[in-house]
């Protein structure tokens, strides 16, 4: 099913903003996504799905009370944005909120942080990034709108060529789909995009998985082994059902099994590779 055919889920999003005595906007509130939800740990503007018969304002008031324990005043419609995530296609209705009552309670065990530009929490949900850009435009702010600490890159034992091996594992099934390499820039971009970016040794350049085939890998989690020299990346393979990770048109690159001393193909070709790479 194409992205255009996926059902859109409407979501009310609250952009809580502090204002000074002259009405100038200041800090804004970001919250982290709780454990058990997709993109757990990512930072976003709080809110939730519209229920049947609800307006955006009604849904926002309900969600912020349920999640944060506050009662909001007027919700001022601001922007709309459609985001295509691996788990859903959502239409985000962003509303600015300047007045609220009650003490903040993190009722889903999430975290909260008041932020200015550039935002310093990490990692930032993809749907949050455009909002920071809108703030920058309104406030005549120049420079990066958010910073992401990359000290984690220094913990990796890069090989002599500045590379680290990466195993891509399917998040839903646990299937091992492929093996590739990353350099520092590839891993940095992977973290920033939430999509797999590798280093192609044969081509000597960065390789955004799916840039030709459309078979993008959405990253759910990154892990490092006990020796700090191998990465495990849990991903959702997009572009086909089931996802195609291998350039041969198969689900997994590890499709050959040793049987009686002979390597035997055990997975079918899901799509002719000549049609995948015909662009």
C-alpha positions in Angstrom: 0.0 0.0 0.0 1.4 3.4 -1.0 1.7 6.2 1.6 -1.1 8.1 -0.1 -3.4 5.1 0.5 -2.7 4.7 4.2 -5.4 5.9 6.5 -4.5 9.2 8.2 -4.8 9.4 12.0 -5.6 12.9 13.2 -3.6 14.0 16.3 -4.0 17.1 18.4 -0.6 18.5 19.6 -0.1 21.1 22.3 2.7 23.6 21.9 2.9 25.0 25.4 4.7 28.3 25.3 5.6 30.7 28.1 5.2 34.5 27.5 6.6 37.5 29.3 4.7 40.6 30.5 5.0 42.1 27.0 3.6 39.0 25.3 6.9 37.8 23.8 7.2 34.0 23.5 9.9 32.2 25.4 10.4 28.6 26.5 8.3 25.8 25.1 7.6 22.4 26.6 8.8 19.0 25.2 8.0 15.6 26.7 9.5 12.2 26.0 7.6 9.3 24.7 7.1 6.7 27.4 8.2 3.1 27.4 5.9 0.8 25.5 5.1 3.2 22.7 6.8 3.5 19.4 9.8 5.8 19.4 10.0 5.4 23.2 12.5 8.0 24.6 12.1 10.4 21.7 11.1 14.0 22.5 8.0 15.6 21.1 5.3 18.2 21.8 2.6 16.5 23.9 -0.8 15.5 22.6 -2.8 12.5 21.2 -5.3 11.1 18.8 -8.7 12.6 18.3 -11.6 10.4 19.4 -14.8 10.1 17.5 -16.8 13.4 17.6 -14.0 15.4 19.2 -12.7 18.7 17.9 -8.9 19.3 18.0 -9.3 21.6 21.0 -11.4 19.1 22.9 -8.9 16.3 22.1 -6.0 18.4 23.2 -7.6 19.4 26.5 -8.4 15.8 27.3 -5.0 14.4 26.3 -3.0 17.0 28.2 -5.1 16.4 31.3 -4.6 12.7 31.0 -0.9 12.8 30.2 0.3 15.9 32.2 -2.4 16.5 34.8 -3.1 20.1 33.7 -6.1 22.0 32.5 -5.4 24.2 29.5 -7.0 27.4 28.5 -7.6 28.4 24.8 -5.9 26.3 22.1 -4.7 28.5 19.3 -4.5 26.6 15.9 -1.1 27.2 14.5 0.1 24.7 11.8 -0.7 21.3 10.3 1.7 18.6 9.2 1.3 15.1 7.7 4.0 12.7 8.8 4.5 9.2 7.5 5.9 7.0 10.2 6.5 3.3 9.9 3.6 2.5 12.3 1.1 5.2 11.1 0.4 8.1 8.8 -0.6 11.0 11.0 -2.0 14.5 10.5 -0.6 16.7 13.3 -2.7 19.7 14.3 -0.4 21.9 16.3 -2.0 24.4 18.6 -0.2 27.0 20.7 -1.3 27.1 24.4 -0.3 30.0 26.6 -2.5 29.4 29.7 -2.9 26.3 31.9 -3.7 25.4 35.5 -2.5 22.7 37.8 0.8 21.0 38.6 2.5 19.0 35.9 2.3 15.3 36.6 4.1 12.8 34.3 1.2 10.3 34.4 2.8 8.0 31.8 6.3 8.1 33.5 7.5 10.3 30.7 9.9 13.2 31.2 9.4 16.9 30.5 11.8 19.7 29.7 11.3 23.4 29.1 13.4 24.4 26.0 14.6 27.3 24.0 16.3 27.3 20.6 18.4 25.3 20.0 16.6 22.5 21.8 19.1 20.3 23.7 17.1 17.2 24.5 17.9 14.0 22.5 16.7 12.3 20.4 14.1 14.5 18.8 11.1 12.9 17.1 11.0 13.6 13.3 7.6 15.3 13.7 9.1 17.7 16.2 11.9 19.0 13.9 9.7 21.1 11.6 8.1 22.8 14.6 11.5 23.9 15.8 12.1 25.4 12.3 8.8 27.2 12.5 9.8 28.7 15.8 13.1 29.7 14.3 11.4 31.5 11.4 9.0 33.4 13.8 11.8 34.4 16.2 14.4 35.2 13.5 16.6 32.6 15.0 19.6 31.4 12.8 21.7 28.3 13.3 20.8 24.7 14.2 17.4 24.5 15.9 18.4 21.5 18.0 21.6 19.9 19.1 22.3 16.2 19.6 25.1 15.1 21.8 27.4 12.8 19.7 29.8 11.8 22.5 28.4 8.3 22.1 30.5 8.1 18.9 33.6 8.3 20.9 32.7 5.1 22.8 32.9 3.0 19.7 36.1 1.1 18.9 36.4 2.1 15.2 38.7 -0.1 13.1 41.8 1.0 11.3 39.7 2.3 8.4 37.4 4.2 10.8 34.6 1.8 10.4 32.3 -0.4 12.6 30.3 -3.4 11.5 26.5 -3.1 11.9 23.9 -5.9 12.0 20.4 -4.9 10.9 17.7 -6.9 12.7 14.0 -6.7 12.0 12.2 -5.1 14.9 9.0 -7.1 14.6 10.3 -10.6 13.8 13.8 -10.7 15.1 15.1 -11.7 11.6 18.7 -10.8 10.9 18.3 -8.9 7.6 21.8 -7.7 6.6 25.3 -6.7 7.6 27.0 -3.5 6.6 29.5 -0.9 7.7 29.3 2.6 9.2 31.8 5.4 9.7 31.3 8.2 12.1 29.3 10.4 9.7 27.1 7.5 8.7 26.2 6.7 12.3 25.7 10.4 13.1 23.2 10.7 10.2 21.5 7.5 11.2 20.9 8.9 14.6 19.7 12.3 13.3 17.4 10.9 10.6 16.1 7.8 12.4 16.9 5.9 9.2 19.8 3.7 8.3 22.8 5.3 6.6 25.8 3.1 5.9 29.3 3.5 4.4 29.7 1.8 1.1 33.3 0.5 1.0 33.0 -0.5 -2.7 31.7 3.0 -3.7 33.7 4.9 -1.1 30.7 7.1 0.0 27.7 7.3 2.3 24.8 5.1 1.4 21.3 6.0 2.7 19.6 2.6 2.6 16.7 2.8 0.1 18.0 5.9 -1.7 17.6 4.0 -5.0 15.2 1.1 -4.2 12.9 3.0 -1.8 13.5 0.2 0.8 14.3 2.6 3.7 15.1 1.2 7.1 13.4 3.0 10.0 15.5 2.7 13.1 13.9 1.7 16.4 16.9 1.0 18.5 20.7 0.9 18.4 22.8 -1.4 20.6 26.5 -2.0 21.0 28.2 -5.2 22.0 30.4 -5.8 25.1 33.6 -5.0 23.2 32.2 -1.8 21.8 33.2 -2.8 18.3 29.9 -4.2 16.8 26.5 -2.4 16.5 23.1 -4.1 16.4 20.4 -2.0 14.8 16.7 -2.9 15.2 14.8 -1.6 12.2 11.5 -1.7 10.2 12.3 -2.5 6.6 10.0 -0.5 4.3 9.3 -0.6 0.6 7.6 -3.9 0.3 5.5 -6.4 2.3 7.4 -8.2 3.7 10.3 -5.8 3.6 13.2 -6.3 1.2 16.6 -5.8 2.6 18.7 -7.7 0.1 19.8 -6.4 -3.3 18.8 -9.8 -4.7 15.1 -8.9 -4.0 14.9 -11.1 -0.9 13.7 -10.3 2.6 17.1 -11.1 4.2 20.6 -11.1 2.9 21.2 -14.3 4.9 19.1 -16.5 2.6 21.7 -19.2 1.9 21.9 -22.1 4.3 24.5 -24.9 4.4 22.7 -28.2 3.6 24.9 -31.3 3.2 27.9 -29.3 2.3 26.1 -27.1 -0.2 24.9 -23.5 0.2 21.2 -23.6 -0.7 18.9 -20.6 -1.2 16.0 -20.9 1.3 14.2 -17.6 0.8 12.3 -16.6 -2.4 12.9 -13.5 -4.5 10.1 -11.2 -3.6 10.8 -8.7 -6.4 13.0 -8.8 -9.5 16.1 -6.7 -8.5 16.2 -5.3 -12.1 12.9 -3.6 -11.4 14.1 -2.4 -8.0 17.2 -0.7 -9.3 15.8 0.5 -12.7 15.6 4.1 -11.6 
